[in-house]
Amino acid sequence: MTTDDVTIVGVSGGSHALAAAYPHLMELAGRYDATGDQLRRWAGRATRTLADDDLVESAVLSPSTFAAAETAVLATSAGPDGLLTESLAWESDAVLIRVSVASLRATDELVRATFEVLDHLAGRSVGFALSASAPVWLPTAALAWLLWPTLPAALRSDLEARAPGAADRLETWLTDHPAAVQHLVNGGGGLLDGLWDGATPLTPGGPFGVATFTLDTESAAGVLAGLYDDGIPVTVPRDDLSGAASGDQPASVEALLAHLGQVNDLSGDDVGGTIEVQTLTAPDGRTSHVVYLPGTDDLTTLPWTQDGDVRDLGTNFLLVGGADNAYQQGILDAMHQAGIDADEPVLLAGHSQGGMAAAAILSQGSDFDVTHVVTAGSPTAQVDGFPAGSHVLSLENDGDVVPLLDGEDNRDSPEQVTVRLDGGPSGLAGHHGLDTYAAGGAAVDASTAPSLVDQVASLQESGFLGSGATVTSQVFQITRG
């Protein structure tokens, strides 16, 4: 795949975002206030000049010049263009700036809250309809399953031949309608409420008369996560494993994500939960670390099929729900075992579930100095913001449904830059693949968008990207105990 195959179609957040301008606007309002105060003080000084003894006594000697002086001083202090009038204008501008910022913030929150309500109601309607109509469609489905072996072979073959086409059409619809997918996911809490209430459609409150209110996607994920046993992390070094570029400092965002793909490839049927910690020592002696966090190994895990795979469906629910989890704790255990000191800067680079864990570690805080996070194809809107001064670069490909599973757009914040990409192979897997995101990383490297230029420069200045550093690496395997 070439860089030309993946292009940037949108950039939001970061150092040049609207939200980043809010503090500057409020600071400007404060300066306008201070200027108004200063102008009023000068106006008061001019007023006192009118009553100056020497000036008043001069009225006897030269009444005309005295009157002219008094008129000039009065005009300067309280005239139409005087100091007092101008002070009111400056302070009015300060008020308008503050009101404008408050209005923009309130509008953003109103839009978000409106969609939350609408999506919840839509999800509840779907859930209620499915549950209330279960006495009809469940027996029909059971009968169809029982009758399937008795159908003529030619008919069964024809239906089986049509099934892949239907699946392809569904996949195409999902990749072509990301906004619809996001709203469907955001209605997940309402869907659960509707399923519960629809179980007793004629009796409000659902079974046992106990109503539920699952507010949002995070709450819905928390309910589903409760069905899984998270266990405890078991983190062990794997000195027998390494990626092709484990000994190389990533020179760019593209190289960073390409190596993340190599770490991802270390996991397979027999080995899951692998991560890598690179330690970079610059020529001037500064030490920094890059932690590579691949995504989900087993997306089909059900509560009764859980095994030692820590990167499974249950962990996804826990991360979307904002709960602690074995994968996240295992990452921190690995960082301790790798010997990362508390004052050494750390970059967490994650794909899919790995990016979710990286965002959670930065948002929730840890024993480490995590200064930067790079995510690829990861939902991150579920976290409660990032520390001031931190840097989060999030790549999301149009057609990749995984970043939509938080049900919301990422916040417009100075700390996080979200890059919307377009390209890559067709299908859900192609849009979500790390090869696609590595090509997107190349587009980020070449971008002149101010927020992206600042993000890449920060990664370089912190010693994570570049050349010349001495590199050591350690691979760890995290399993569920």
C-alpha positions, 0 to 999 in steps of 0.5 A: 500500500502506498501513501497515495492510497490513504489521504487525510480528509479531516483534522479536529482538535489540537493546538489550533482547534476552536477549543484551544482558542477558548482560554486565549479568548478568555485571557483577551477578555481579561485584558479588555477588562483591565484596559477599561479599568485603566481608562476609568482611572485616567478619567478620574484623574481628569475629573480631579483636574477640573477642581485643581486650585490653580486652575480655578484661580486662573479663571479670574485672570483669564475667563476665556482660557479657563473655560476652554481648558475646562471644556477640553478636560471635560471632553477628555474625561467624559465626552463622546470620545472620552476616557470614560466612554471608551472604558465602557466600550472596552468592558462591553467587548470583554462581556461580549467575548465571554458571552460568545465563548459561553454560548459556543460551549453551551451550544456544543453541550446542547447538541451533544445532549440532544443526540444522546436523548434521541439516540437513547429513544431510538435504541429503546424503541428498537429494543422494545420492538425486538423483545415484545415481538419475541413470542412471534419471531423466536418460534419462527426462527426455531421452526426454520432451524428445525425445517432446514435439514428437510428442505430440498438440496437445491433450495438449500444450496441456493440459499447458502449461495445467497448468504455471502452476498447479503453479508457483503451488502451489510458490510458495505452499508456499515462502511458507507454509513459511519454516522448511522453506525455511530448513532446506533452504537450511541443508542446502546443504553436505550437498546438494553432498556428496551429489551428489558421493558419489552419482556413485559410489554403490557406491564411497565418496568420490565420483569419484576417491575424494576425499570432500568435506565442505561444512560449511554454507551458507556453504561451499556458497555458496563452492564455487558462487561459485568457478564465477564470475569476479568481475572488478574493479569499475568505478565511475563517477559518473552525474550524469544520474541521480537519484531523486525524493527525492535532495535530501531528508533521509529523515524516517523509516525508511519514507522511507529505504526508499521512497527506496531503492526510487527508487534501485533503479528507476534500474537497468534493462535498459540501466543496472545497478549504480546506487547513491546517496550522500547527504551530509547537513549539519546546521544545526550543521555536522555531516556524515553520509552515507546510501548506498543499495544496491539488490539483485540486477539479474540472478538468472539469471546462469550462469558462462558468461553473465556480463557487466558486471552486478555485481549478479548471482547470482555476487555473491550466492554470494560474499556468502553465502560471506563472500568479497570481491566486486566489488559490495562493493568498488565501493561503497567506491570510490563512497564514496571518490569521493563524498568521505566522510571517515574520521570522518564517520558513514555509514548503509548502507541496502540491499535484498536483495543490497545489504543483504548487502553493507552487512552485510559492509562493517560486519562486515569493517571499512573505511576509513569510519565505518559506524555504522548499517546498515538491511537489507530482505529481506536474508540477514545471518546469514552475517556474523561479527557486528558491531562493538560499539556499531554499529547494524543494523536488519534487516527480514524479511517472512514469505513472503519467501524471500530473507532465508532464504538464509543458512540460519539465524536472525540472531544475538540480539545487542545490535547487530542488531535483526531485525524480522519483518513480515507483509503485502504482495502475494502471491507471492515478488516481492510479499513481497520488494518494496521497497514492502512493506518501506517499509510495514514501515518505517512500522510500525517508525517507529510501534512502541513495542518498546523495541529498535526505539525505541532503533534509530530514536532512534539513527538520528535522533540520528546525523543520518540521519533527520529534517529541516532538513539540507542534502542533496547527492547523487551517483549512481554506477554499478558494473559488472564490468570 
